[in-house]
Amino acid sequence: MKKSGRSSCPIGLSLDILGDRWTLLILRDILLRGMTRYKDFLEAGEGIATNLLAQRLLWLEEQGLITKTDDPANGKQFIYAPTPKSLDLLPVLWDLSRWGLKHLPDAKSNPLADRMLKNEAKFQEKIRAKFTQHKKGG
């Protein structure tokens, strides 16, 4: 699933990785909703097809945004986790959420968005700490 860059523009290059309908939603589910398994993403309510989910997870892994490890509780499943590279997208997710709430009439605030936007720095630090601690040994 290798793609060639459109240009050397940072926005264009970022869109080459993140600019499809599903990628940021999968990262949202991992980073903000704590989803870790394939089944979690299928049941997230977005309606992604299984073949697209498999492609996007592979793409995210190839791009160094997630890791995939064997699930110790079930050898037939995998655990997906964010990398530091994907954690760097937290401010982007915040800004997209804030923009959507401000400009899109169908966007509705929810408890997660409310907590995110109430104290952004604290919420982001909690997420980073969760995944950093998990990576170190827990």
Residue frames as a rotation matrix with the C-alpha (Angstrom) as fourth column:
MET 1
0.562 0.827 0.000 0.00
0.827 -0.562 0.000 0.00
0.000 0.000 -1.000 0.00
LYS 2
-0.409 -0.769 -0.492 2.85
0.687 -0.614 0.389 2.40
-0.601 -0.179 0.779 -0.64
LYS 3
0.776 0.591 0.220 1.82
0.610 -0.612 -0.504 5.82
-0.163 0.525 -0.835 -1.89
SER 4
-0.361 -0.871 0.334 4.02
0.900 -0.420 -0.121 8.39
0.246 0.256 0.935 -3.52
GLY 5
-0.282 0.194 -0.940 3.95
0.570 -0.754 -0.326 11.95
-0.772 -0.628 0.102 -2.27
ARG 6
0.671 0.597 0.439 2.07
0.726 -0.408 -0.554 14.61
-0.152 0.690 -0.707 -4.19
SER 7
0.543 -0.523 0.657 4.69
-0.028 -0.794 -0.608 17.21
0.839 0.312 -0.446 -3.39
SER 8
-0.449 -0.735 -0.508 7.12
0.600 0.173 -0.781 18.25
0.662 -0.655 0.363 -0.70
CYS 9
-0.239 0.476 0.847 4.45
-0.532 -0.793 0.296 20.44
0.812 -0.380 0.443 0.92
PRO 10
-0.965 -0.180 0.193 4.01
-0.256 0.454 -0.854 19.39
0.066 -0.873 -0.484 4.59
ILE 11
-0.189 0.965 0.181 0.21
-0.741 -0.020 -0.671 19.52
-0.644 -0.261 0.719 4.28
GLY 12
0.367 0.298 -0.881 0.26
-0.881 0.416 -0.226 17.45
0.299 0.859 0.415 1.10
LEU 13
-0.521 -0.648 -0.555 2.61
-0.386 0.759 -0.524 14.89
0.761 -0.059 -0.646 2.62
SER 14
-0.843 0.288 0.454 0.47
-0.413 0.195 -0.890 14.68
-0.345 -0.937 -0.045 5.77
LEU 15
0.161 0.970 -0.182 -2.63
-0.870 0.052 -0.491 14.13
-0.467 0.238 0.852 3.66
ASP 16
-0.097 -0.274 -0.957 -0.86
-0.739 0.664 -0.115 11.32
0.667 0.696 -0.267 1.82
ILE 17
-0.896 -0.280 -0.346 -0.86
0.019 0.753 -0.658 9.46
0.444 -0.595 -0.669 5.15
LEU 18
-0.836 0.506 -0.212 -3.92
0.251 0.010 -0.968 10.82
-0.488 -0.863 -0.135 6.97
GLY 19
-0.712 0.471 -0.521 -6.19
-0.578 -0.814 0.054 12.10
-0.398 0.340 0.852 4.22
ASP 20
-0.716 0.587 -0.378 -8.69
0.039 0.574 0.818 9.31
0.697 0.571 -0.434 3.72
ARG 21
0.124 0.925 0.359 -12.06
-0.461 -0.267 0.846 8.87
0.879 -0.270 0.393 5.37
TRP 22
0.788 0.360 -0.500 -10.97
0.108 0.718 0.687 6.30
0.607 -0.596 0.526 7.96
THR 23
-0.065 -0.951 -0.302 -7.42
0.502 0.230 -0.833 6.89
0.862 -0.206 0.463 9.15
LEU 24
-0.696 -0.211 0.687 -8.07
-0.366 -0.719 -0.591 9.68
0.618 -0.663 0.423 11.68
LEU 25
0.372 0.882 0.289 -11.18
-0.790 0.138 0.597 7.89
0.487 -0.451 0.748 12.94
ILE 26
0.632 -0.239 -0.737 -9.16
0.331 0.943 -0.022 4.76
0.701 -0.230 0.675 13.67
LEU 27
-0.502 -0.865 0.020 -6.50
0.406 -0.256 -0.877 6.85
0.764 -0.432 0.480 15.40
ARG 28
-0.273 0.519 0.810 -9.24
-0.743 -0.649 0.166 8.64
0.611 -0.556 0.563 17.36
ASP 29
0.729 0.641 -0.239 -10.56
-0.384 0.672 0.633 5.27
0.566 -0.370 0.737 18.50
ILE 30
0.261 -0.726 -0.636 -7.11
0.647 0.621 -0.442 4.10
0.716 -0.296 0.632 19.61
LEU 31
-0.668 -0.682 0.298 -5.98
0.302 -0.614 -0.730 7.34
0.680 -0.398 0.616 21.24
LEU 32
-0.666 0.428 0.611 -9.18
-0.633 -0.757 -0.159 8.71
0.394 -0.493 0.776 22.73
ARG 33
0.395 0.918 0.045 -11.50
-0.841 0.342 0.419 5.75
0.369 -0.203 0.907 23.11
GLY 34
-0.166 -0.588 0.792 -8.92
-0.868 0.468 0.165 3.16
-0.468 -0.660 -0.588 24.14
MET 35
0.878 0.478 0.008 -9.81
-0.406 0.755 -0.514 0.65
-0.252 0.448 0.858 21.44
THR 36
-0.082 -0.981 0.173 -7.16
-0.775 0.172 0.608 -1.99
-0.626 -0.084 -0.775 20.86
ARG 37
-0.530 -0.075 0.845 -8.68
0.180 0.963 0.199 -4.86
-0.829 0.257 -0.497 18.86
TYR 38
-0.991 0.120 0.062 -9.95
0.056 -0.054 0.997 -5.30
0.123 0.991 0.047 15.31
LYS 39
-0.328 0.930 -0.167 -13.42
0.864 0.367 0.345 -6.12
0.382 -0.031 -0.923 16.59
ASP 40
-0.168 0.207 -0.964 -13.49
0.670 -0.693 -0.266 -2.88
-0.723 -0.691 -0.023 18.61
PHE 41
-0.801 -0.220 -0.557 -12.98
-0.187 -0.792 0.582 -0.84
-0.569 0.570 0.593 15.44
LEU 42
-0.845 0.533 0.039 -15.65
0.274 0.369 0.888 -2.76
0.459 0.761 -0.458 13.54
GLU 43
-0.043 0.875 -0.483 -18.13
0.953 0.181 0.243 -2.09
0.300 -0.450 -0.841 16.33
ALA 44
-0.773 -0.398 -0.495 -17.21
0.560 -0.794 -0.236 1.60
-0.299 -0.460 0.836 16.71
GLY 45
0.133 0.950 -0.283 -20.36
0.547 -0.309 -0.778 2.68
-0.827 -0.051 -0.560 14.90
GLU 46
-0.251 -0.302 -0.920 -18.70
-0.488 -0.781 0.389 4.26
-0.836 0.547 0.049 11.88
GLY 47
0.733 0.653 0.192 -19.60
-0.215 0.490 -0.845 1.42
-0.646 0.578 0.499 9.52
ILE 48
-0.065 -0.829 -0.555 -16.16
-0.957 -0.105 0.269 0.65
-0.281 0.549 -0.787 8.12
ALA 49
0.819 0.285 -0.498 -16.00
-0.475 0.823 -0.312 -2.43
0.321 0.492 0.809 5.90
THR 50
0.822 -0.486 0.295 -13.74
0.072 0.604 0.794 -5.24
-0.565 -0.631 0.532 7.08
ASN 51
0.443 -0.693 0.569 -11.47
0.893 0.280 -0.353 -5.05
0.085 0.665 0.742 4.03
LEU 52
0.450 -0.254 0.856 -11.00
0.083 -0.943 -0.323 -1.29
0.889 0.216 -0.403 4.47
LEU 53
0.881 -0.128 0.456 -10.30
-0.473 -0.204 0.857 -1.68
-0.017 -0.971 -0.240 8.18
ALA 54
0.694 -0.653 0.303 -7.66
0.521 0.746 0.416 -4.32
-0.498 -0.131 0.857 7.49
GLN 55
0.334 -0.555 0.762 -6.05
0.783 -0.286 -0.552 -2.09
0.525 0.781 0.339 4.84
ARG 56
0.587 -0.062 0.807 -6.04
-0.237 -0.967 0.098 0.99
0.774 -0.249 -0.582 7.07
LEU 57
0.917 -0.280 0.284 -4.58
-0.228 0.216 0.949 -0.87
-0.327 -0.935 0.134 10.05
LEU 58
0.473 -0.773 0.422 -1.81
0.840 0.541 0.050 -2.24
-0.267 0.331 0.905 7.85
TRP 59
0.361 -0.282 0.889 -1.23
0.503 -0.744 -0.440 1.25
0.785 0.606 -0.127 6.38
LEU 60
0.813 -0.005 0.583 -1.02
-0.423 -0.693 0.584 2.80
0.401 -0.721 -0.565 9.86
GLU 61
0.792 -0.564 0.234 1.44
0.184 0.586 0.789 0.12
-0.582 -0.582 0.568 10.93
GLU 62
0.347 -0.663 0.663 3.56
0.932 0.169 -0.320 0.64
0.100 0.729 0.677 7.79
GLN 63
0.372 -0.132 0.919 3.61
0.202 -0.955 -0.219 4.38
0.906 0.267 -0.328 8.45
GLY 64
-0.596 -0.698 -0.397 4.81
0.481 0.085 -0.873 3.86
0.643 -0.711 0.285 12.01
LEU 65
-0.394 0.539 0.745 1.64
-0.610 -0.759 0.227 5.23
0.687 -0.365 0.628 13.61
ILE 66
0.607 0.566 0.558 0.55
-0.795 0.434 0.425 2.02
-0.002 -0.701 0.713 15.37
THR 67
-0.700 -0.713 -0.030 2.08
-0.711 0.701 -0.056 -1.23
0.061 -0.018 -0.998 16.51
LYS 68
0.491 0.796 -0.355 0.47
-0.742 0.595 0.308 -4.63
0.456 0.112 0.883 16.21
THR 69
-0.679 -0.691 0.248 1.27
-0.714 0.545 -0.439 -7.33
0.168 -0.475 -0.864 18.75
ASP 70
-0.478 0.483 -0.734 -0.17
0.198 0.873 0.446 -10.73
0.856 0.068 -0.513 19.59
ASP 71
0.205 0.641 0.739 -2.95
-0.774 -0.356 0.524 -10.63
0.600 -0.680 0.423 22.13
PRO 72
-0.806 -0.589 0.064 -1.73
-0.499 0.616 -0.609 -12.68
0.320 -0.523 -0.790 25.11
ALA 73
-0.430 0.723 0.541 -5.33
-0.557 0.258 -0.789 -13.46
-0.710 -0.641 0.292 26.07
ASN 74
0.636 0.655 0.408 -6.28
0.003 0.526 -0.850 -14.77
-0.771 0.542 0.333 22.62
GLY 75
-0.326 -0.917 0.231 -3.69
0.185 0.178 0.966 -16.02
-0.927 0.357 0.112 20.15
LYS 76
-0.151 0.352 0.924 -6.06
0.977 0.193 0.086 -15.40
-0.148 0.916 -0.374 17.23
GLN 77
0.855 0.494 0.160 -6.26
0.507 -0.861 -0.049 -11.66
0.114 0.123 -0.986 17.91
PHE 78
-0.279 -0.922 0.268 -3.91
0.791 -0.379 -0.480 -8.71
0.544 0.078 0.835 17.88
ILE 79
0.433 0.264 -0.862 -3.53
0.724 -0.671 0.158 -5.64
-0.537 -0.693 -0.482 20.04
TYR 80
0.154 -0.327 0.932 -3.08
0.728 -0.600 -0.331 -2.31
0.668 0.730 0.146 18.27
ALA 81
0.422 -0.105 -0.900 -1.36
0.755 -0.510 0.413 0.51
-0.502 -0.854 -0.136 20.12
PRO 82
0.988 -0.042 0.148 -0.25
0.047 -0.834 -0.549 4.02
0.146 0.550 -0.822 19.23
THR 83
0.090 -0.995 -0.046 3.34
0.962 0.099 -0.256 5.02
0.259 -0.022 0.966 18.68
PRO 84
-0.249 -0.248 -0.936 4.87
0.577 -0.814 0.062 8.33
-0.778 -0.525 0.346 19.75
LYS 85
-0.983 -0.114 0.144 4.35
0.182 -0.480 0.858 9.46
-0.029 0.870 0.492 16.15
SER 86
-0.280 0.949 0.143 0.57
0.563 0.042 0.825 9.02
0.777 0.312 -0.546 16.47
LEU 87
0.142 0.284 -0.948 0.53
0.962 -0.264 0.065 10.63
-0.232 -0.922 -0.311 19.91
ASP 88
-0.783 -0.486 -0.387 1.87
0.364 -0.864 0.349 13.74
-0.504 0.132 0.853 18.17
LEU 89
-0.709 0.601 0.368 -1.51
0.304 -0.211 0.929 13.91
0.636 0.771 -0.033 16.38
LEU 90
-0.290 0.634 -0.717 -3.40
0.948 0.085 -0.308 14.65
-0.135 -0.769 -0.625 19.61
PRO 91
-0.543 0.116 -0.832 -3.40
0.093 -0.976 -0.197 18.43
-0.835 -0.185 0.519 19.00
VAL 92
-0.932 0.225 -0.284 -4.70
-0.319 -0.140 0.937 17.81
0.171 0.964 0.202 15.47
LEU 93
-0.519 0.774 -0.363 -7.58
0.671 0.632 0.388 15.72
0.529 -0.042 -0.847 16.82
TRP 94
-0.326 0.358 -0.875 -8.36
0.731 -0.492 -0.473 18.47
-0.600 -0.794 -0.101 19.33
ASP 95
-0.745 -0.016 -0.666 -8.36
-0.256 -0.916 0.309 21.14
-0.615 0.401 0.678 16.66
LEU 96
-0.860 0.469 -0.202 -10.57
-0.048 0.319 0.946 19.07
0.509 0.823 -0.252 14.35
SER 97
-0.357 0.740 -0.570 -13.01
0.915 0.400 -0.055 18.45
0.187 -0.541 -0.820 17.19
ARG 98
-0.403 0.144 -0.904 -13.08
0.430 -0.842 -0.327 22.11
-0.808 -0.520 0.277 18.16
TRP 99
-0.900 0.028 -0.436 -13.57
-0.373 -0.568 0.734 23.18
-0.227 0.823 0.521 14.53
GLY 100
-0.737 0.642 -0.211 -16.38
0.320 0.607 0.727 20.64
0.595 0.468 -0.653 14.00
LEU 101
-0.265 0.642 -0.719 -18.22
0.944 0.020 -0.331 21.73
-0.198 -0.766 -0.611 17.13
LYS 102
-0.483 0.004 -0.876 -17.97
0.134 -0.988 -0.078 25.36
-0.865 -0.155 0.477 16.07
HIS 103
-0.634 0.039 -0.772 -18.82
-0.651 -0.566 0.506 25.12
-0.417 0.824 0.384 12.37
LEU 104
-0.828 0.321 -0.460 -20.82
-0.126 0.693 0.709 21.96
0.547 0.645 -0.534 11.70
PRO 105
-0.227 0.822 0.523 -24.47
-0.908 -0.373 0.191 22.05
0.352 -0.431 0.831 12.74
ASP 106
0.640 0.512 -0.573 -24.72
-0.339 0.857 0.388 18.27
0.690 -0.054 0.722 13.08
ALA 107
-0.367 -0.828 -0.424 -21.65
0.192 0.378 -0.906 18.02
0.910 -0.414 0.020 15.34
LYS 108
0.728 0.648 0.223 -22.71
-0.156 -0.161 0.975 17.44
0.668 -0.744 -0.016 18.90
SER 109
-0.253 -0.756 0.604 -20.70
-0.850 -0.124 -0.512 17.81
0.462 -0.643 -0.611 22.02
ASN 110
0.620 0.369 -0.693 -20.35
0.013 0.878 0.479 14.65
0.785 -0.306 0.539 24.09
PRO 111
0.978 -0.207 0.024 -18.74
-0.036 -0.051 0.998 13.83
-0.205 -0.977 -0.057 27.43
LEU 112
0.319 -0.916 0.245 -15.42
0.877 0.383 0.291 12.90
-0.360 0.122 0.925 25.77
ALA 113
0.013 -0.286 0.958 -15.30
0.706 -0.675 -0.211 16.10
0.708 0.680 0.193 23.72
ASP 114
0.814 0.345 0.467 -16.29
-0.064 -0.747 0.662 18.13
0.577 -0.568 -0.586 26.76
ARG 115
0.822 -0.562 -0.094 -13.46
0.265 0.231 0.936 16.62
-0.504 -0.794 0.339 28.84
MET 116
0.140 -0.794 0.592 -11.01
0.990 0.122 -0.070 17.02
-0.017 0.596 0.803 25.96
LEU 117
0.028 -0.070 0.997 -11.75
0.539 -0.839 -0.074 20.67
0.842 0.540 0.014 25.44
LYS 118
0.933 0.359 0.007 -12.17
0.172 -0.465 0.868 21.64
0.315 -0.809 -0.496 29.10
ASN 119
0.578 -0.810 0.099 -8.52
-0.536 -0.285 0.794 21.04
-0.615 -0.512 -0.599 29.97
GLU 120
0.895 -0.133 -0.425 -6.68
-0.348 0.388 -0.854 20.09
0.278 0.912 0.301 26.81
ALA 121
-0.011 -1.000 0.011 -3.16
-0.779 0.002 -0.627 19.98
0.627 -0.016 -0.779 28.19
LYS 122
-0.320 -0.062 0.945 -4.10
-0.844 0.472 -0.255 17.77
-0.430 -0.879 -0.204 31.14
PHE 123
0.675 0.664 0.320 -6.18
-0.418 0.703 -0.576 15.41
-0.608 0.255 0.752 28.99
GLN 124
0.743 -0.462 -0.484 -3.43
-0.433 0.220 -0.874 15.07
0.511 0.859 -0.037 26.38
GLU 125
-0.269 -0.891 0.365 -0.82
-0.882 0.076 -0.464 14.46
0.386 -0.447 -0.807 29.07
LYS 126
0.060 0.397 0.916 -3.00
-0.716 0.656 -0.238 11.72
-0.696 -0.641 0.323 30.59
ILE 127
0.949 0.305 -0.077 -3.23
-0.258 0.615 -0.745 9.99
-0.180 0.727 0.663 27.21
ARG 128
0.376 -0.889 -0.260 0.50
-0.577 -0.005 -0.817 10.29
0.725 0.457 -0.515 26.58
ALA 129
-0.344 -0.509 0.789 1.29
-0.939 0.206 -0.276 8.98
-0.022 -0.836 -0.549 30.06
LYS 130
0.506 0.625 0.595 -1.09
-0.580 0.757 -0.302 6.04
-0.639 -0.192 0.745 29.63
PHE 131
0.986 -0.086 -0.143 0.62
-0.067 0.584 -0.809 4.86
0.153 0.808 0.570 26.48
THR 132
0.136 -0.983 0.122 4.14
-0.670 -0.182 -0.719 5.68
0.729 0.016 -0.684 27.63
GLN 133
-0.161 -0.123 0.979 3.58
-0.927 0.359 -0.107 3.74
-0.339 -0.925 -0.172 30.87
HIS 134
0.786 0.525 0.327 2.00
-0.368 0.822 -0.435 0.84
-0.497 0.222 0.839 28.94
LYS 135
0.781 -0.522 -0.341 4.99
-0.275 0.203 -0.940 0.71
0.560 0.828 0.015 26.62
LYS 136
-0.068 -0.889 0.453 7.54
-0.865 -0.173 -0.470 0.73
0.496 -0.424 -0.758 29.46
GLY 137
-0.869 -0.368 -0.332 6.17
-0.197 0.871 -0.450 -2.31
0.455 -0.325 -0.829 31.15
GLY 138
-0.818 0.547 0.179 2.64
-0.064 0.224 -0.973 -2.32
-0.572 -0.807 -0.148 32.12
